[in-house]
Amino acid sequence: MAANPEDFDTSDSKLTLAKQLVGLVWGSNTMPATFEVEYEGAKWEILVRVKEAAS
């Protein structure tokens, strides 16, 4: 049975993951970028894109 992500304290993990995904996209010079992620049989598609330009 797949682990339920809601069962974990994810605040630090979410920040780390977000930084890593942004770093991957930034380094590839490709905007937007889509990643396919699979964990214990569950599959997700993650899209990383610029939401709003910084002022």
Secondary structure, DSSP 8 states (H G I E B T S, - for coil): ----GGGS--HHHHHHHHHHHHHHHHHHT-SSEEEEEEETTEEEEEEE---S---
